[in-house]
Amino acid sequence: MNEPLITIVVPVHKVPKDMLHKCLNSIVAQTSNNYEALLVDDGSPDDCGDICDTYAKEYSNFRVLHQENGGLSVARNTGIRNARGEWVCFVDGDDWIESDTVAFAEQYIKDCSDGDVLIWDEYYDMPNARYRNYFLGDETKGTLVFTSDKKEKLLDLIIPVKYEKNSKVFADIGNCHARVYNVDFLQGNNLYNVPGLKRMQDNVFTLWVFEKASKIYYKCKHLYHYNFNEDAATKKYAKDICDSMSAVYAQMIDFAIQTGKGEEFKQRIYTRFSRIFLKIIELKHANPNNPAKFSARIKDMKSDFSNSQFSDIIQNIDLKGQAGRVKLCVILLRRKAYVVLYVIVKGIVGSRNWRYKLSQRKNVRSKLCD
């Protein structure tokens, strides 16, 4: 068998069986066979590894690598290091791709062979709805190329200068999926995911990819299906989220220092984390599955937002021009008004969950695609 053009890396760990089958079947259904599927069983304790082995036995362009559990970053890095293709892309085990993804990427690579990264768009799949997510904010005609200072537009989508009132809420271009990477580019620049990061590892990886890339191409084409269950995501109690986000903050500050981006970029990191603060309160302190009593939750909030990293952000972020919700959050944190902030976030989450459930009952399809 000739070496494939593209390696599709699928990290697998405790993926529900029906989702994993849907993912792998979407790869089998590709209209072009110019790929290999590299399934990385990241020490999954269930039947996922056996399912992967079954596909590898049935399809000659499927391979399985079994390893001890190291996390999503380590699994992706295993894929990069063991890719046989000239290009690599990532598909999470609970997501799936359109049948013409490889064929589209194949032509894309021919047209833009001097690129280091070739990006397209995704669908945002929810239990009752499917949205088109445009990474660049709208339907772009033709192919865009980003070099040197033009990459600033892409950077701003990951680390924004300001959060405005109508900032997009879907997954951003900092994700690892819906694109192909030149393997020589990644390996030659030692570009790998940071092991141990439990959240936002995609964003940290993409910052370095965009920084090192000479040319990045973008085409508006929806091929990747990002599976998102809002109801489950907002109710899951994230006990260790502050530790996870502190690690991300350290990585982003390190990026700013190593690349010499200075104080202005630090402010952009502060801006990104000002919205993350709201998510921390939502997923931890105000979460309905948090077993602690109210007084203990408030005490925990005080402790979490008093750590040196978060305190630095709270005290030094420039609030001029920021979205009202972000501004209010930071002001209340500065005044240590934890009870007020807790009640506000609790109300926001409750209102959003109510609207979400209502949309399920009515099958609302605002902004939906066919």
C-alpha positions in Angstrom: 0.0 0.0 0.0 1.3 3.5 -0.9 1.8 6.0 1.8 -1.4 8.0 2.4 -1.6 11.7 1.8 -3.5 12.3 5.1 -3.4 10.7 8.5 -6.6 11.1 10.5 -5.8 10.8 14.2 -8.6 9.7 16.4 -7.8 9.9 20.2 -10.1 7.4 22.0 -10.8 7.3 25.7 -14.2 6.3 27.2 -16.2 7.3 24.2 -19.8 6.1 24.2 -20.1 3.2 21.8 -22.7 4.7 19.6 -20.7 7.9 19.2 -17.4 6.0 18.5 -19.1 3.9 15.8 -20.6 7.0 14.2 -17.1 8.6 14.2 -15.3 5.7 12.7 -18.1 4.9 10.2 -17.9 8.5 9.0 -14.2 7.9 8.2 -14.9 4.6 6.5 -17.5 6.4 4.3 -14.9 8.8 2.8 -15.2 9.1 -1.0 -11.4 9.2 -1.3 -9.1 6.5 0.2 -6.0 8.7 0.2 -5.8 8.5 4.0 -5.0 6.3 7.0 -7.0 6.4 10.2 -4.7 6.2 13.2 -6.8 5.3 16.2 -5.0 6.1 19.5 -6.5 4.0 22.3 -5.5 6.2 25.3 -5.8 3.5 27.9 -9.6 3.4 27.7 -10.9 1.0 30.4 -14.0 0.0 28.5 -14.6 -1.7 25.1 -13.3 1.2 23.0 -9.9 -0.5 22.4 -11.6 -3.6 21.2 -13.9 -1.6 18.9 -10.8 0.1 17.4 -9.2 -3.3 16.8 -12.3 -4.5 15.0 -12.1 -1.7 12.5 -8.4 -2.2 12.0 -8.9 -5.8 11.2 -11.7 -5.0 8.7 -10.2 -2.0 7.0 -6.6 -2.0 5.7 -6.1 1.7 6.1 -7.0 1.7 9.8 -4.3 1.3 12.4 -4.6 1.2 16.2 -2.0 2.2 18.8 -2.7 1.2 22.4 -1.1 3.2 25.2 -1.4 3.9 28.9 -3.8 6.8 29.6 -1.9 10.1 29.2 -4.8 12.4 28.3 -6.0 14.0 25.1 -2.8 16.0 24.5 -0.6 12.9 24.8 -2.9 10.9 22.5 -2.7 13.6 19.8 1.0 13.8 20.1 1.3 10.1 19.6 -0.7 10.6 16.4 1.7 13.3 15.2 4.8 11.3 15.9 3.4 8.1 14.2 1.6 9.6 11.2 2.5 8.0 7.9 0.8 10.8 5.9 2.3 14.0 4.7 -0.5 15.8 6.4 -2.4 15.1 9.7 -5.8 16.0 11.0 -7.6 15.3 14.2 -11.1 13.9 14.8 -12.2 13.4 18.3 -13.9 10.1 19.0 -17.3 11.6 19.8 -17.3 13.8 16.7 -17.6 12.9 13.0 -16.9 14.2 9.5 -18.7 14.6 6.2 -18.0 11.8 3.6 -16.2 14.3 1.2 -13.7 15.6 3.9 -10.7 13.7 2.6 -11.5 14.5 -1.1 -11.9 18.2 -0.2 -8.6 18.2 1.7 -6.9 16.4 -1.1 -7.8 19.1 -3.6 -7.1 21.8 -1.0 -3.6 20.5 -0.5 -3.0 20.5 -4.3 -4.2 24.1 -4.6 -2.4 25.4 -1.5 0.7 23.1 -1.2 2.9 25.8 0.2 0.7 26.2 3.3 1.6 24.9 6.7 -2.0 24.7 7.9 -5.2 24.5 5.8 -8.4 25.4 7.7 -12.1 24.9 6.9 -15.3 25.3 9.0 -17.4 23.0 11.2 -21.0 22.2 12.2 -21.9 22.7 15.8 -24.1 19.7 16.6 -26.5 19.9 19.6 -29.1 17.4 20.7 -31.9 19.2 18.9 -30.2 21.4 16.5 -27.3 21.9 14.1 -25.6 25.2 13.5 -23.0 26.3 11.0 -20.0 27.7 12.8 -18.0 30.1 10.7 -14.5 30.5 12.2 -14.1 33.9 10.6 -17.5 35.0 11.5 -19.3 35.0 8.1 -19.5 33.1 4.8 -16.2 33.9 3.1 -16.0 33.5 -0.7 -12.8 31.9 -2.2 -9.6 31.1 -0.3 -7.9 33.4 2.2 -4.2 33.3 3.0 -2.7 34.6 6.2 1.0 35.5 6.4 3.1 37.5 8.9 1.1 40.4 10.2 -2.1 39.2 8.5 -2.2 36.4 11.1 -3.2 39.0 13.7 -6.8 38.5 12.6 -6.6 34.8 13.5 -4.8 35.5 16.7 -7.6 37.9 17.8 -10.1 35.1 17.4 -8.2 33.1 20.1 -7.0 35.8 22.3 -9.3 38.8 21.7 -8.4 42.4 22.2 -11.9 43.1 23.6 -15.1 41.1 24.2 -17.9 43.1 22.6 -21.6 42.7 23.3 -22.2 40.3 20.5 -19.0 38.2 20.6 -19.5 34.8 19.1 -20.3 32.0 21.5 -19.4 28.9 19.4 -16.1 27.1 19.3 -13.4 29.3 18.0 -10.6 28.9 15.5 -8.3 27.8 18.3 -9.6 24.3 18.1 -7.4 21.5 16.7 -10.0 20.1 14.3 -11.5 21.1 10.9 -8.0 21.5 9.3 -5.0 19.7 8.1 -1.4 20.3 9.3 1.8 19.6 7.3 3.5 16.9 9.4 7.1 18.1 8.5 6.0 21.6 9.7 4.8 20.3 13.0 7.7 17.9 13.7 10.3 20.3 12.4 9.1 23.1 14.8 8.6 20.7 17.7 4.9 21.6 17.7 3.0 19.3 20.1 0.2 19.6 22.5 1.2 20.3 26.1 0.9 17.1 28.2 -1.2 17.5 31.3 -3.4 20.3 30.2 -7.0 19.3 30.8 -8.7 22.3 29.3 -8.0 24.6 26.3 -5.0 22.5 25.2 -6.2 23.2 21.6 -5.9 26.9 22.1 -2.3 26.7 23.5 -1.3 24.4 20.7 -2.9 26.6 18.0 -1.2 29.8 19.3 2.2 28.2 18.7 1.1 26.7 15.3 -0.1 30.1 14.1 3.1 31.8 15.4 5.4 29.4 13.6 3.4 29.0 10.4 4.6 30.8 7.3 1.3 30.5 5.5 -2.2 29.6 6.8 -5.0 29.1 4.3 -8.8 29.2 5.0 -11.8 28.1 3.0 -15.4 28.3 4.0 -16.6 24.7 3.9 -18.4 22.9 6.6 -17.1 19.4 7.0 -16.5 18.6 10.7 -19.3 17.9 13.1 -18.4 19.0 16.6 -20.7 17.2 19.1 -21.8 19.4 22.0 -24.4 18.6 24.7 -25.1 21.9 26.3 -27.3 20.4 29.0 -24.6 18.0 30.1 -21.7 20.5 29.8 -23.4 23.1 32.0 -24.4 20.6 34.7 -21.1 18.8 35.1 -19.4 19.8 38.4 -15.8 20.9 37.6 -14.1 20.7 41.0 -10.6 21.2 39.6 -11.4 23.8 37.0 -9.3 26.5 38.7 -6.2 24.4 38.7 -6.8 23.6 35.1 -7.3 27.2 34.1 -4.2 28.3 36.1 -2.1 25.9 34.1 -3.6 27.3 30.8 -2.8 30.9 32.0 0.8 29.9 32.8 1.1 28.5 29.3 -0.3 31.6 27.6 1.9 33.9 29.6 4.9 31.8 28.7 3.9 32.1 25.1 3.7 35.9 25.4 7.2 36.0 27.0 8.9 33.6 24.6 7.5 35.4 21.5 8.2 38.9 22.9 4.7 40.1 22.5 4.8 42.4 25.5 2.3 44.0 27.8 -0.4 44.5 25.1 -0.7 40.8 24.6 -0.8 40.2 28.3 -3.9 42.4 28.3 -5.4 40.2 25.7 -4.8 37.2 27.9 -6.5 39.0 30.7 -9.5 39.7 28.4 -9.8 36.0 27.6 -9.7 35.0 31.2 -12.3 37.6 32.2 -14.9 35.5 30.4 -13.3 32.3 31.8 -14.0 33.6 35.3 -17.7 33.5 34.6 -17.3 29.9 33.3 -15.4 28.9 36.5 -18.2 30.2 38.7 -20.8 28.5 36.5 -19.1 25.1 36.4 -17.8 25.0 40.0 -19.2 27.4 42.6 -22.8 27.9 41.3 -23.1 24.4 39.8 -26.2 22.6 40.9 -24.1 19.4 41.5 -21.7 21.1 43.8 -22.2 19.2 47.1 -21.0 22.1 49.3 -23.3 24.3 51.3 -23.8 27.9 50.2 -21.4 29.4 52.8 -18.7 26.9 51.8 -19.2 27.8 48.1 -18.7 31.5 48.8 -15.6 30.7 50.9 -14.2 28.6 48.0 -14.9 31.5 45.5 -12.9 33.8 47.7 -10.0 31.4 47.9 -10.0 30.6 44.2 -10.0 34.2 43.0 -7.4 35.3 45.5 -4.7 33.2 44.0 -1.8 35.2 42.6 -2.6 34.6 38.9 -6.3 35.4 39.0 -5.7 38.3 41.3 -3.2 39.8 38.9 -5.8 39.6 36.1 -8.6 41.1 38.2 -6.5 44.0 39.3 -4.7 44.8 36.0 -7.2 44.2 33.2 -8.2 47.3 31.2 -12.0 47.3 31.3 -12.4 50.1 28.8 -14.6 48.9 25.9 -15.3 45.5 27.4 -18.7 43.8 27.2 -21.0 44.7 30.1 -21.1 41.2 31.5 -17.4 40.9 31.6 -16.9 44.3 33.1 -19.5 43.6 35.8 -17.8 40.3 36.7 -14.4 41.9 37.1 -15.7 44.9 39.1 -17.5 42.6 41.5 -14.4 40.5 41.9 -12.3 43.6 42.6 -14.8 44.6 45.3 -14.9 41.0 46.7 -18.7 40.9 46.2 -18.7 37.2 45.8 -22.3 36.6 47.0 -23.6 39.1 44.5 -21.6 37.6 41.7 -22.7 34.1 42.7 -26.4 35.1 42.6 -26.0 36.8 39.2 -24.2 33.8 37.6 -26.8 31.4 39.1 -29.5 33.5 37.5 -27.8 33.6 34.2 -27.3 29.8 34.1 -30.9 29.2 35.2 -32.3 31.5 32.6 -30.1 29.9 29.8 -31.0 26.4 30.9 -34.7 27.3 30.8 -34.4 28.8 27.3 -32.5 25.7 26.2 -35.1 23.3 27.5 -37.9 25.4 26.0 -36.1 25.3 22.6 -36.0 21.5 22.9 -39.7 21.3 23.5 -40.5 23.7 20.7 -37.7 22.4 18.4 -36.6 26.0 17.8 -34.4 26.2 14.7 -33.2 29.8 14.8 -30.0 30.2 12.7 -30.1 26.5 11.9 -28.8 25.0 8.7 -30.7 22.4 6.7 
